[in-house]
Amino acid sequence: MTRQPAFRRSSPAVLLFLLCAVVPAGTAPSLPEEIHEGILLVNELICGDDLDAAENEAKRIIRKAPDHPAGYFCMAFVIDSWMVRYQSDSKEDEFYRYCDLAIEKGEKILARRNRNEWASFFIGSADGFKGTYEARYERWITAFRYGWKGVSVLMELQKSGSGIPDINFGIGCYNYWRSALMKMLWWMPGVEDRRQEAIELLYKTRREALYCRTATSTALIDILINERKYAEALAIAEEELKKHPTILLFMWGKVRALYGLQQYDTALSLIIPMIRKTELDEYDNHYNTTMYRLYLAKILLAEKKHHQAISECTAINNYAFEPSIRKRLEATLAEVKNIHKLALKGMAAKK
């Protein structure tokens, strides 16, 4: 049986796609200082879970530099960060509008000059961002169409000797997931397996990039868990949590890595507070809480705590899902049903 990659459930990517790459490193061409500082602040505010302030700062960049793509890309990033946090598509139109504006502004710059690395970078990044968004909803044809369009621009920059080292983040993510998903995609035969090469490229990016390390770490955790390299994923998650202790993406990565390593007690101590915190979110639609409770049920089943595992399955089944969320969770809910059956069998065996 072919194991489907974990990208189906969360790919945070692929979900922090390239924003923090917009800071010069090495011999990279410089951005105007005001744009540079503004982008840094947007990234810092998002890491601090202050999305309202991040949105205000992105809008300020747009006001100060309306003809530059950076502010529009920052707005797309803020909007997507909100949609990732709440696993909602309610701001999809707004997200696409700002991605398209970033592309439009970048193309206008290129029309005036034959070469501008940052303009090309934002164009490629915005299309790649669309691809990661489409992949979140398993719309694979459009995901790979946008992804390829974006990564082609980044690879052209790489080929031309661009001084922006963070372009390797988008290239590495695309090459890994394209390879990992190739067995699912019968309509894309003959895809070369470049997973290991992509992983090495992302490790290199994480070492060398000055401002893309957080995004690269997020991507690597998902990839390493997908490859069942749980110890490596755990090491990255723990390192990042020392710097960003409140980011649930890293906590979630740590829980999944611990589960893979069968360190159930530690995973259990982390996931229960995550459930409590998420259920208090104003916009909780039960997607994230379902994923967390699923892992809690899996841990309890592994520890032969059958009655508690059944309780978690029941809690999930009692959620009132929106139709779109229920559709996204079809495979997860099927797994919940199977855990429930196994727990019932385990209880019966003890009698």
Secondary structure, DSSP 8 states (H G I E B T S, - for coil): -----GGGT--TTTTT-SGGG-S--TT-----HHHHHHHHHHHHHHHTT-HHHHHHHHHHHHHH-TTSHHHHHHHHHHHHHHHHHHT--TTHHHHHHHHHHHHHHHHHHHHHSS--HHHHHHHHHHHHHHHHHHHHTT-HHHHHHHHHHHHHHHHHHHHTT-S-TTHHHHHHHHHHHHHHTTTT-TTSTT----HHHHHHHHHHHHHH-SS-HHHHHHHHHHHHHHTT-HHHHHHHHHHHHHH-TT-HHHHHHHHHHHHHTT-HHHHHHHHHHHHHHHHT-TT--SHHHHHHHHHHHHHHHHTT-HHHHHHHHHHHHTS---HHHHHHTHHHHHHHHHHHHHHHHHHHHH-
